[in-house]
Amino acid sequence: MKKYIFIHGACQGGWVWYKLEELLKSNNIDYETPDLPGHGNDKTPLNEITLDKYVESIRNIINKTDKKIVLVAHSMGGFVASQVAELENNKIDKIIYIASLIPKNNETISGMLKMDKTSKLMQGSIFSEDRLFVKLDLSKSNEVLYNNCSEEDIKFGKSKLCKQSLLPFISPVKLTKEFEKIPKYYIKTLYDNSVSIEFQNEICNRYENVITKEIKSGHSPFFSNYLELFDIIIKYN
């Protein structure tokens, strides 16, 4: 038996997976969709949020079960999943990345985002004066995050977005050959304006044997293409 842990991206929370949850429940799949510290219903103060705390929160879930773990990570969540997998490599069955960042050793989230030359993410971001956090410009989030989504999903998503601490963005991951051994799957989002498809292709080519699939969606396939996304995730066995 396996347990699926879904890791959301920046400015978001476990709420992004709500459409998948009904499918997961109806198929009797063991899963969790946690809020990372400072996201969703978690009230950790912005100045206390670190990459280590993100990682610790997921490891706490893993250490409560004897089941093999499938990490499903979206966007920034790829950094969290990768570091968790390094530290818990004997318990990880696989990682499934969705329009996500897959780091190399010593890379940071901030550094990787700068590598994407065609992303519109920075244009849709508003940084605090003290550089403690960033938030998404709601006037641009339709294009940056929610292209291909319904008006209902766009309204829901925009109402839930939160401030994103920048401390995790400047913390390098520590990865070894143990991480490289873990099976990696990647779901590319072809019309993505946050993590461009060109950069997604580059990300996948940096590691050997990454198995890929494609979805015709923007950065939020858990809204716009959730049935297709669910089928791909579950068939990655």
N, C-alpha and C positions, 0 to 999 in steps of 0.2 A: 504493500500500500504506500501511496505517496501523499504528501501534503503540499498544496500550492500556496505560496505566499506572494501576493501582488504588491509591488512597490511603485507608488505613484511618482510623478515628476514635480518640478519646482512650482511653487505657488498653488499647489493643488492638495488633494487629500484622498483618503480611501474612498471618498464619494464618487470618484471618477469611474469606478468599476461597477456602479449600481446595476447597470443593464446586464452585465455578465453574471452578477450574483444570482439572479433568478435561474439562469441556465446551470450554474454550478450547483445550486441547491437541488434542482430537479433531476440532475444527473448524479446525485449523491457523492459529490466530490468534496473531499476535505480541503478547506481553504481558509485563508484569512486575508483581509484587505485593510491592514492597519494604517492609521494616520502616523506619519513620521513626526518626531518632536517639533512642535510649533505649527503643525498643519492640522486642518480639519478641526476636530474637537479637542486636540491636545493643546494645552495652554502654556507650554514651555516658553519663557520669554525669549525674544529674538536674540538678545545678547548672550544667551546661554546655549544656543543651538550650534552644534558642531557636526562635522562628518562622523566623528567617533560616536556621537550620541545617536545619529541615524543608524549607524551600524549596530550599536549595542541594542537598540530597540528591536531590530530584526533577529539578532542572535538570541534574545530572550525568548522569542516565539519558538525558534528552532530547538532550543534546549528544553522545551516543555513536551517534546514528542520524540518517539523513537522512529518515526517514519522518515523515509528519504524525502528530501525537500526539492521541489521545483520552484525556483525563483523566477517570477515574471516581472520584468522591470520596464517601465516607460520613461523615456527621456532621461532626465537627471538621475532617475532611479537606477540607471545602469551602473553608475559609480558606486552607489550603495550596495547593489547586488554583487558587484565584482569584488569589493572588499570583504563583504560577508562570506562569499564563496571561498576566497583565499583562506580566511580564518576558520571556516567550518567545512573545509573541502571534503572530509570523509563522510559528511552527511548530505552533500549536495548531489542530487541526481542529474540536474541540468540547469542551465540558465536560458530563459527565453527573453530576448531583448525586443522591445517594440519601439521603433523610431528612437533608438537610445544611444547613449554614449558608452563605448567600451574602452576603458582606459588601458594604457600601458603603465608599467611601473613608474612612479614618481610624477605622473601627470595629475593636473587639477581640472576641475570642472570648468573654471574660468579659462584656463589655457586651451582646453579642447574646443570650447565654444568659439574662440577667436580663430580657430582653424577653418571654420565654415564660412567661406567667402560669399555665399549667396543667401544665407539665412536672413530673414526679416525680424528675427527675435530682438535684436538690439534696438531696432527702430521702434519696437512696440514696448520698450521697457522704460521705467522711470526709476532712477536711483535716488536714494535719500542723500541729503547733503553730507551726512557723516559717513556715507558709504557702508552703513550697517545693514541695509536691506534694499531690495529692489521689489517693485510691484509692476504688474502689467498694465499698460495703458488700455483701459476698457474700450476706448474708441477705435483701437486697432486690433483688439483681441479676436474679432470675427475673422480677420484675415490671417493673423499669426497663429492662432490656436484652433479655431473652429471652422475653417473653411470646409465645405462639404457636410456640415452639420445642420440639423433642422433648427428653425427659430426657437423651438421649445428647448432644445438642448443647449443652444447658445445662451439663452436667458438663464437657464439653470446653472450652467458652468460659470458664467460671469458673476452670478450672485454668490458663488462659493469661493472664488479666488482669494488668496491671502497674500500677505507680505512674505517675501522670501529672504531669510537671513543669508548674508553673503559670506559668512565665516566658513560654511562647508565648501564654498566655491574655490577657496584658496588653499585648501588642505590636500596635500598629495596622497595618493593611494600607495600602498606598499604591496606589490604583487610579485609572486615568484613563479617558478615552473609548475607549482601545484595548481595555481589558477589556470595556467595554460592547458592543463590536462582535462579540465572540466568541459563536458560537452556544451557547445554554445549554438543557439539557434537565434535567428534574427528575422523579424518581420519588418520589411521595408514599407514605408508609406509614401507612395509615389508623388503625391501632390502636396508634400509637407513644406510649409513656409517657416517652420521653427528650426528643424534639423533637416536641411535640404537633402534631396535624394542623392545629389552628387556626393555630399559628405557622408551619407549613410553607406554608399558604395565604398568610399574610401575607408570608413571605419571597419567594414566587414573584411576588406582585403588586408588589414593589418594583422589578422590572426589566421592561422591555417584551419581549414576544415570547419568554418562557420557555415552552417546550413541555413539557407535563406528562403523566404517566401515574400510575396509582394501583395499589397492591398492598395486598391485605388482610393486612397483617402488622404486627408490632411493629417495634422498632428494628433487628432483625437479619434482614432478608429474605434475606441471603446464606446463612443457615441454613434458615429455615423455608420460604421460597418461591424457592429458588435457580434452579429451572428457569424459572419465570416471569420472574425477574429477569434471567437470562441472555438470554432471548428479547427482552426489552425493550431491553436494552443493545445487542445486536447489530443489532436492527432500527432503531435510531436512526442512520440513515445519511444 
